[in-house]
């Protein structure tokens, strides 16, 4: 399969209504994939779906308004995708909320962990961690049964995971990063892979407040996710699992396999070594 050919692939992308999600949705659709575009914002879902239809036709997209924190809505995403398109091949867990959901002015008024509102803390953790867990659990049996599939989780830069005043956002993404590595190991030998994709720094999305003291043109742009996600959900990435890829490091002037090699590292933190000394444990 060439880098421009995703024909026959059916991809679920959450958080598809804006920023990186919109870029990835349009990107994989441009390569021939059929996409279920999921977002909690009806206007955002409508906008991205219209953009896909205008460029690639009515059959390229299934727009769905859904709350990924609710199990029944997650199940409906998977069921409607299979009903509409006849199957599912890849899940991209991109939906997320950031520190602005804990305190709108968090950049000027940082949030020490003891000041985080419990209800807002819970909502963030549910979107960033519970939702991906439920969706992956629902889609995995279908992927395993067909002997091929992809789970790609969007986490964050490692330093953000332990940054001061970034609870609960950083820890929520650390949990998803660790889960990605766990799932990759659970899926060994099934033909299904689990990997992580991150943009590689502060990104020009709604996560950065409009009044933040940044030149937005110098931020990482959402489009850096397109080439790596297109490769990750293709046949070209067969056998590649338990890795994290950094969009900013992907050099599209290189052959995709070489660009992937240069932008990848192991998922989670295997460099810390074995410390728990579980029976039969091995380096991986």
C-alpha positions as YAML, in Angstrom:
chain: A
units: angstrom
residues:
- id: 1
  name: UNK
  ca: [0.00, 0.00, 0.00]
- id: 2
  name: UNK
  ca: [1.40, 3.40, -0.95]
- id: 3
  name: UNK
  ca: [1.47, 6.33, 1.43]
- id: 4
  name: UNK
  ca: [-1.50, 7.84, -0.42]
- id: 5
  name: UNK
  ca: [-3.70, 4.73, -0.39]
- id: 6
  name: UNK
  ca: [-6.02, 4.00, 2.52]
- id: 7
  name: UNK
  ca: [-8.84, 2.70, 0.35]
- id: 8
  name: UNK
  ca: [-10.81, 0.06, 2.18]
- id: 9
  name: UNK
  ca: [-9.77, 1.27, 5.63]
- id: 10
  name: UNK
  ca: [-12.44, 2.34, 8.11]
- id: 11
  name: UNK
  ca: [-11.21, 4.67, 10.84]
- id: 12
  name: UNK
  ca: [-12.89, 6.06, 13.96]
- id: 13
  name: UNK
  ca: [-11.45, 9.41, 15.07]
- id: 14
  name: UNK
  ca: [-12.66, 11.05, 18.28]
- id: 15
  name: UNK
  ca: [-12.29, 14.75, 18.90]
- id: 16
  name: UNK
  ca: [-12.64, 15.07, 15.14]
- id: 17
  name: UNK
  ca: [-14.31, 18.47, 15.17]
- id: 18
  name: UNK
  ca: [-11.29, 20.70, 15.43]
- id: 19
  name: UNK
  ca: [-7.54, 21.07, 15.67]
- id: 20
  name: UNK
  ca: [-5.62, 17.84, 15.33]
- id: 21
  name: UNK
  ca: [-8.79, 15.76, 15.02]
- id: 22
  name: UNK
  ca: [-10.06, 17.74, 12.06]
- id: 23
  name: UNK
  ca: [-6.64, 17.63, 10.38]
- id: 24
  name: UNK
  ca: [-6.39, 13.85, 10.83]
- id: 25
  name: UNK
  ca: [-9.96, 13.28, 9.64]
- id: 26
  name: UNK
  ca: [-9.40, 15.23, 6.44]
- id: 27
  name: UNK
  ca: [-5.96, 13.68, 6.04]
- id: 28
  name: UNK
  ca: [-7.00, 10.02, 6.13]
- id: 29
  name: UNK
  ca: [-10.11, 10.76, 4.05]
- id: 30
  name: UNK
  ca: [-7.88, 12.33, 1.39]
- id: 31
  name: UNK
  ca: [-6.06, 9.01, 1.15]
- id: 32
  name: UNK
  ca: [-9.27, 7.05, 0.61]
- id: 33
  name: UNK
  ca: [-10.29, 5.99, 4.14]
- id: 34
  name: UNK
  ca: [-13.86, 6.11, 5.35]
- id: 35
  name: UNK
  ca: [-14.03, 7.98, 8.65]
- id: 36
  name: UNK
  ca: [-16.39, 8.10, 11.58]
- id: 37
  name: UNK
  ca: [-15.87, 11.64, 12.82]
- id: 38
  name: UNK
  ca: [-16.83, 11.86, 16.49]
- id: 39
  name: UNK
  ca: [-17.09, 15.00, 18.60]
- id: 40
  name: UNK
  ca: [-19.22, 16.28, 21.48]
- id: 41
  name: UNK
  ca: [-19.80, 19.60, 19.67]
- id: 42
  name: UNK
  ca: [-22.56, 19.30, 17.04]
- id: 43
  name: UNK
  ca: [-21.40, 22.39, 15.13]
- id: 44
  name: UNK
  ca: [-17.82, 21.09, 14.99]
- id: 45
  name: UNK
  ca: [-18.95, 17.66, 13.76]
- id: 46
  name: UNK
  ca: [-21.11, 19.30, 11.11]
- id: 47
  name: UNK
  ca: [-18.25, 21.50, 9.91]
- id: 48
  name: UNK
  ca: [-15.69, 18.73, 9.52]
- id: 49
  name: UNK
  ca: [-18.25, 16.40, 7.92]
- id: 50
  name: UNK
  ca: [-19.19, 19.06, 5.37]
- id: 51
  name: UNK
  ca: [-15.53, 19.60, 4.55]
- id: 52
  name: UNK
  ca: [-15.01, 15.87, 3.98]
- id: 53
  name: UNK
  ca: [-18.15, 15.50, 1.86]
- id: 54
  name: UNK
  ca: [-17.27, 18.51, -0.29]
- id: 55
  name: UNK
  ca: [-13.83, 17.12, -1.06]
- id: 56
  name: UNK
  ca: [-14.29, 13.35, -1.01]
- id: 57
  name: UNK
  ca: [-17.99, 12.55, -1.30]
- id: 58
  name: UNK
  ca: [-20.91, 11.60, 0.91]
- id: 59
  name: UNK
  ca: [-19.72, 8.07, 1.56]
- id: 60
  name: UNK
  ca: [-16.39, 9.15, 3.03]
- id: 61
  name: UNK
  ca: [-17.65, 10.21, 6.46]
- id: 62
  name: UNK
  ca: [-20.08, 9.26, 9.20]
- id: 63
  name: UNK
  ca: [-20.53, 12.27, 11.51]
- id: 64
  name: UNK
  ca: [-21.44, 11.38, 15.09]
- id: 65
  name: UNK
  ca: [-22.16, 13.62, 18.05]
- id: 66
  name: UNK
  ca: [-21.21, 11.64, 21.14]
- id: 67
  name: UNK
  ca: [-19.88, 11.91, 24.67]
- id: 68
  name: UNK
  ca: [-17.00, 9.45, 24.97]
- id: 69
  name: UNK
  ca: [-17.38, 9.34, 28.75]
- id: 70
  name: UNK
  ca: [-20.65, 7.39, 28.39]
- id: 71
  name: UNK
  ca: [-20.40, 3.67, 27.72]
- id: 72
  name: UNK
  ca: [-23.62, 3.41, 25.69]
- id: 73
  name: UNK
  ca: [-22.50, 6.25, 23.42]
- id: 74
  name: UNK
  ca: [-19.10, 4.60, 22.94]
- id: 75
  name: UNK
  ca: [-20.81, 1.33, 22.04]
- id: 76
  name: UNK
  ca: [-23.05, 3.18, 19.59]
- id: 77
  name: UNK
  ca: [-20.00, 4.72, 17.89]
- id: 78
  name: UNK
  ca: [-18.58, 1.26, 17.18]
- id: 79
  name: UNK
  ca: [-21.93, -0.28, 16.21]
- id: 80
  name: UNK
  ca: [-22.92, 2.56, 13.87]
- id: 81
  name: UNK
  ca: [-19.50, 2.51, 12.22]
- id: 82
  name: UNK
  ca: [-19.81, -1.19, 11.49]
- id: 83
  name: UNK
  ca: [-23.41, -0.77, 10.31]
- id: 84
  name: UNK
  ca: [-22.64, 2.19, 8.04]
- id: 85
  name: UNK
  ca: [-19.31, 1.09, 6.61]
- id: 86
  name: UNK
  ca: [-19.38, -2.67, 7.11]
- id: 87
  name: UNK
  ca: [-16.55, -2.91, 9.61]
- id: 88
  name: UNK
  ca: [-13.85, -1.04, 11.47]
- id: 89
  name: UNK
  ca: [-10.07, -1.16, 11.13]
- id: 90
  name: UNK
  ca: [-8.66, 1.60, 13.30]
- id: 91
  name: UNK
  ca: [-9.50, 3.67, 16.36]
- id: 92
  name: UNK
  ca: [-7.79, 7.01, 16.95]
- id: 93
  name: UNK
  ca: [-8.40, 8.20, 20.51]
- id: 94
  name: UNK
  ca: [-7.85, 11.92, 20.05]
- id: 95
  name: UNK
  ca: [-10.69, 13.47, 22.10]
- id: 96
  name: UNK
  ca: [-9.37, 15.35, 25.09]
- id: 97
  name: UNK
  ca: [-9.79, 18.34, 27.34]
- id: 98
  name: UNK
  ca: [-6.98, 20.42, 28.80]
- id: 99
  name: UNK
  ca: [-6.19, 22.55, 31.80]
- id: 100
  name: UNK
  ca: [-8.52, 25.31, 30.61]
- id: 101
  name: UNK
  ca: [-11.37, 23.03, 31.72]
- id: 102
  name: UNK
  ca: [-9.99, 23.21, 35.27]
- id: 103
  name: UNK
  ca: [-9.31, 26.93, 35.29]
- id: 104
  name: UNK
  ca: [-9.91, 29.09, 32.23]
- id: 105
  name: UNK
  ca: [-7.00, 31.41, 33.01]
- id: 106
  name: UNK
  ca: [-4.64, 28.61, 34.04]
- id: 107
  name: UNK
  ca: [-1.64, 30.11, 32.25]
- id: 108
  name: UNK
  ca: [-1.77, 33.32, 34.26]
- id: 109
  name: UNK
  ca: [-3.16, 31.71, 37.40]
- id: 110
  name: UNK
  ca: [-1.60, 28.23, 37.68]
- id: 111
  name: UNK
  ca: [-3.55, 25.46, 39.41]
- id: 112
  name: UNK
  ca: [-1.76, 23.66, 42.27]
- id: 113
  name: UNK
  ca: [-3.24, 20.19, 42.56]
- id: 114
  name: UNK
  ca: [-5.06, 20.93, 45.82]
- id: 115
  name: UNK
  ca: [-7.06, 23.69, 44.14]
- id: 116
  name: UNK
  ca: [-8.40, 21.53, 41.32]
- id: 117
  name: UNK
  ca: [-12.19, 21.29, 41.49]
- id: 118
  name: UNK
  ca: [-13.14, 17.64, 42.00]
- id: 119
  name: UNK
  ca: [-16.01, 17.58, 39.50]
- id: 120
  name: UNK
  ca: [-13.86, 19.22, 36.80]
- id: 121
  name: UNK
  ca: [-11.01, 16.85, 37.68]
- id: 122
  name: UNK
  ca: [-13.33, 13.89, 37.19]
- id: 123
  name: UNK
  ca: [-14.67, 15.18, 33.88]
- id: 124
  name: UNK
  ca: [-11.16, 15.66, 32.49]
- id: 125
  name: UNK
  ca: [-10.06, 12.20, 33.60]
- id: 126
  name: UNK
  ca: [-13.19, 10.64, 32.10]
- id: 127
  name: UNK
  ca: [-12.65, 12.28, 28.69]
- id: 128
  name: UNK
  ca: [-8.88, 11.77, 28.53]
- id: 129
  name: UNK
  ca: [-8.61, 8.31, 30.04]
- id: 130
  name: UNK
  ca: [-11.93, 6.54, 30.61]
- id: 131
  name: UNK
  ca: [-13.23, 7.28, 27.10]
- id: 132
  name: UNK
  ca: [-10.19, 5.83, 25.30]
- id: 133
  name: UNK
  ca: [-10.29, 2.79, 27.59]
- id: 134
  name: UNK
  ca: [-13.96, 2.10, 26.85]
- id: 135
  name: UNK
  ca: [-13.66, 2.63, 23.09]
- id: 136
  name: UNK
  ca: [-10.54, 0.49, 22.81]
- id: 137
  name: UNK
  ca: [-12.21, -2.26, 24.82]
- id: 138
  name: UNK
  ca: [-15.25, -2.18, 22.56]
- id: 139
  name: UNK
  ca: [-13.36, -2.13, 19.27]
- id: 140
  name: UNK
  ca: [-10.59, -4.61, 20.16]
- id: 141
  name: UNK
  ca: [-12.67, -7.81, 19.80]
- id: 142
  name: UNK
  ca: [-13.67, -6.81, 16.25]
- id: 143
  name: UNK
  ca: [-10.08, -6.03, 15.29]
- id: 144
  name: UNK
  ca: [-8.82, -9.27, 16.81]
- id: 145
  name: UNK
  ca: [-11.51, -11.32, 15.05]
- id: 146
  name: UNK
  ca: [-10.43, -10.00, 11.64]
- id: 147
  name: UNK
  ca: [-6.73, -10.41, 12.45]
- id: 148
  name: UNK
  ca: [-5.81, -6.79, 11.67]
- id: 149
  name: UNK
  ca: [-6.35, -3.45, 13.35]
- id: 150
  name: UNK
  ca: [-4.93, -0.32, 14.85]
- id: 151
  name: UNK
  ca: [-5.39, 1.55, 18.12]
- id: 152
  name: UNK
  ca: [-3.66, 4.93, 18.20]
- id: 153
  name: UNK
  ca: [-3.79, 7.04, 21.35]
- id: 154
  name: UNK
  ca: [-2.94, 10.74, 21.35]
- id: 155
  name: UNK
  ca: [-1.12, 11.53, 24.58]
- id: 156
  name: UNK
  ca: [1.28, 14.45, 25.18]
- id: 157
  name: UNK
  ca: [4.94, 15.33, 25.48]
- id: 158
  name: UNK
  ca: [6.62, 13.50, 28.35]
- id: 159
  name: UNK
  ca: [7.60, 16.69, 30.18]
- id: 160
  name: UNK
  ca: [3.97, 17.83, 30.17]
- id: 161
  name: UNK
  ca: [3.01, 14.69, 32.07]
- id: 162
  name: UNK
  ca: [4.92, 15.83, 35.16]
- id: 163
  name: UNK
  ca: [4.79, 19.60, 34.73]
- id: 164
  name: UNK
  ca: [4.06, 21.79, 37.71]
- id: 165
  name: UNK
  ca: [0.42, 22.89, 37.99]
- id: 166
  name: UNK
  ca: [-0.68, 20.47, 35.25]
- id: 167
  name: UNK
  ca: [-2.77, 18.11, 37.39]
- id: 168
  name: UNK
  ca: [-4.92, 16.43, 36.21]
- id: 169
  name: UNK
  ca: [-4.10, 16.91, 32.51]
- id: 170
  name: UNK
  ca: [-0.52, 15.61, 32.63]
- id: 171
  name: UNK
  ca: [-1.35, 12.57, 34.76]
- id: 172
  name: UNK
  ca: [-4.37, 11.73, 32.58]
- id: 173
  name: UNK
  ca: [-2.13, 11.51, 29.53]
- id: 174
  name: UNK
  ca: [0.51, 9.57, 31.47]
- id: 175
  name: UNK
  ca: [-2.19, 7.01, 32.28]
- id: 176
  name: UNK
  ca: [-3.13, 6.73, 28.61]
- id: 177
  name: UNK
  ca: [0.52, 6.41, 27.60]
- id: 178
  name: UNK
  ca: [1.05, 3.56, 30.06]
- id: 179
  name: UNK
  ca: [-2.18, 1.92, 28.92]
- id: 180
  name: UNK
  ca: [-1.04, 2.07, 25.31]
- id: 181
  name: UNK
  ca: [2.01, -0.01, 26.16]
- id: 182
  name: UNK
  ca: [-0.07, -2.45, 28.22]
- id: 183
  name: UNK
  ca: [-2.55, -2.88, 25.36]
- id: 184
  name: UNK
  ca: [0.21, -3.44, 22.83]
- id: 185
  name: UNK
  ca: [1.48, -6.33, 24.92]
- id: 186
  name: UNK
  ca: [-2.03, -7.75, 25.42]
- id: 187
  name: UNK
  ca: [-2.51, -7.66, 21.63]
- id: 188
  name: UNK
  ca: [0.74, -9.39, 20.70]
- id: 189
  name: UNK
  ca: [0.21, -12.03, 18.03]
- id: 190
  name: UNK
  ca: [-3.28, -10.84, 17.05]
- id: 191
  name: UNK
  ca: [-2.38, -8.62, 14.09]
- id: 192
  name: UNK
  ca: [-3.63, -5.62, 16.06]
- id: 193
  name: UNK
  ca: [-1.22, -2.90, 17.17]
- id: 194
  name: UNK
  ca: [-1.38, -0.13, 19.76]
- id: 195
  name: UNK
  ca: [0.74, 2.99, 19.46]
- id: 196
  name: UNK
  ca: [0.96, 6.58, 20.66]
- id: 197
  name: UNK
  ca: [1.04, 9.72, 18.52]
- id: 198
  name: UNK
  ca: [1.82, 13.20, 19.84]
- id: 199
  name: UNK
  ca: [2.30, 16.52, 18.05]
- id: 200
  name: UNK
  ca: [5.59, 17.29, 19.80]
- id: 201
  name: UNK
  ca: [4.99, 20.53, 21.66]
- id: 202
  name: UNK
  ca: [2.43, 23.31, 22.26]
- id: 203
  name: UNK
  ca: [0.04, 23.06, 19.33]
- id: 204
  name: UNK
  ca: [-2.09, 25.64, 17.61]
- id: 205
  name: UNK
  ca: [-5.43, 24.34, 18.87]
- id: 206
  name: UNK
  ca: [-8.05, 25.40, 21.38]
- id: 207
  name: UNK
  ca: [-5.89, 23.97, 24.15]
- id: 208
  name: UNK
  ca: [-3.85, 27.18, 23.90]
- id: 209
  name: UNK
  ca: [-6.03, 30.12, 25.03]
- id: 210
  name: UNK
  ca: [-6.56, 32.84, 22.45]
- id: 211
  name: UNK
  ca: [-4.95, 35.40, 24.75]
- id: 212
  name: UNK
  ca: [-1.89, 33.25, 25.54]
- id: 213
  name: UNK
  ca: [1.43, 35.06, 25.05]
- id: 214
  name: UNK
  ca: [2.44, 32.99, 22.02]
- id: 215
  name: UNK
  ca: [2.98, 33.67, 18.36]
- id: 216
  name: UNK
  ca: [0.55, 31.04, 17.09]
- id: 217
  name: UNK
  ca: [2.39, 30.78, 13.80]
- id: 218
  name: UNK
  ca: [5.39, 29.44, 15.71]
- id: 219
  name: UNK
  ca: [3.40, 26.77, 17.54]
- id: 220
  name: UNK
  ca: [3.28, 23.20, 16.27]
- id: 221
  name: UNK
  ca: [0.52, 23.10, 13.66]
- id: 222
  name: UNK
  ca: [-2.18, 20.37, 13.74]
- id: 223
  name: UNK
  ca: [-1.22, 19.19, 10.27]
- id: 224
  name: UNK
  ca: [1.94, 17.53, 11.63]
- id: 225
  name: UNK
  ca: [-0.33, 14.65, 12.69]
- id: 226
  name: UNK
  ca: [-1.56, 13.83, 9.17]
- id: 227
  name: UNK
  ca: [1.42, 11.97, 7.68]
- id: 228
  name: UNK
  ca: [2.11, 9.80, 10.75]
- id: 229
  name: UNK
  ca: [-1.53, 8.88, 11.39]
- id: 230
  name: UNK
  ca: [-1.98, 7.99, 7.72]
- id: 231
  name: UNK
  ca: [1.01, 5.64, 7.95]
- id: 232
  name: UNK
  ca: [-0.05, 4.19, 11.29]
- id: 233
  name: UNK
  ca: [-3.50, 3.15, 10.04]
- id: 234
  name: UNK
  ca: [-2.09, 1.68, 6.81]
- id: 235
  name: UNK
  ca: [-0.75, -1.76, 6.00]
- id: 236
  name: UNK
  ca: [2.73, -0.24, 5.85]
- id: 237
  name: UNK
  ca: [2.88, -0.15, 9.66]
- id: 238
  name: UNK
  ca: [2.24, -3.89, 10.09]
- id: 239
  name: UNK
  ca: [4.12, -5.23, 13.09]
- id: 240
  name: UNK
  ca: [4.94, -1.81, 14.53]
- id: 241
  name: UNK
  ca: [3.51, -1.64, 18.04]
- id: 242
  name: UNK
  ca: [4.20, -0.32, 21.54]
- id: 243
  name: UNK
  ca: [5.77, 2.86, 20.11]
- id: 244
  name: UNK
  ca: [5.26, 6.61, 20.34]
- id: 245
  name: UNK
  ca: [5.57, 8.82, 17.31]
- id: 246
  name: UNK
  ca: [6.20, 12.57, 17.35]
- id: 247
  name: UNK
  ca: [4.49, 14.43, 14.55]
- id: 248
  name: UNK
  ca: [6.90, 17.35, 14.62]
- id: 249
  name: UNK
  ca: [9.79, 14.98, 13.91]
- id: 250
  name: UNK
  ca: [8.13, 13.33, 10.90]
- id: 251
  name: UNK
  ca: [9.99, 14.36, 7.75]
- id: 252
  name: UNK
  ca: [7.58, 14.01, 4.84]
- id: 253
  name: UNK
  ca: [10.41, 14.41, 2.34]
- id: 254
  name: UNK
  ca: [11.60, 10.94, 3.35]
- id: 255
  name: UNK
  ca: [10.03, 7.60, 2.44]
- id: 256
  name: UNK
  ca: [7.32, 6.94, 5.06]
- id: 257
  name: UNK
  ca: [9.10, 3.97, 6.63]
- id: 258
  name: UNK
  ca: [12.24, 6.06, 7.13]
- id: 259
  name: UNK
  ca: [10.24, 9.02, 8.46]
- id: 260
  name: UNK
  ca: [8.51, 6.68, 10.90]
- id: 261
  name: UNK
  ca: [11.80, 5.25, 12.11]
- id: 262
  name: UNK
  ca: [13.23, 8.70, 12.75]
- id: 263
  name: UNK
  ca: [10.18, 9.94, 14.65]
- id: 264
  name: UNK
  ca: [9.52, 6.93, 16.88]
- id: 265
  name: UNK
  ca: [10.58, 5.80, 20.33]
- id: 266
  name: UNK
  ca: [9.26, 3.14, 22.71]
- id: 267
  name: UNK
  ca: [5.91, 3.97, 24.32]
- id: 268
  name: UNK
  ca: [5.80, 4.66, 28.04]
- id: 269
  name: UNK
  ca: [9.10, 4.47, 29.89]
- id: 270
  name: UNK
  ca: [10.91, 1.17, 29.30]
- id: 271
  name: UNK
  ca: [14.27, 2.90, 29.79]
- id: 272
  name: UNK
  ca: [13.61, 2.93, 33.51]
- id: 273
  name: UNK
  ca: [14.28, -0.80, 33.51]
- id: 274
  name: UNK
  ca: [12.65, -3.62, 35.41]
- id: 275
  name: UNK
  ca: [12.07, -2.74, 39.03]
- id: 276
  name: UNK
  ca: [9.06, -4.76, 40.20]
- id: 277
  name: UNK
  ca: [10.80, -8.05, 39.35]
- id: 278
  name: UNK
  ca: [7.63, -9.90, 38.35]
- id: 279
  name: UNK
  ca: [8.19, -13.61, 37.73]
- id: 280
  name: UNK
  ca: [8.94, -14.14, 34.06]
- id: 281
  name: UNK
  ca: [9.33, -10.42, 33.42]
- id: 282
  name: UNK
  ca: [11.54, -9.42, 30.53]
- id: 283
  name: UNK
  ca: [12.72, -6.28, 28.85]
- id: 284
  name: UNK
  ca: [10.58, -5.35, 25.85]
...
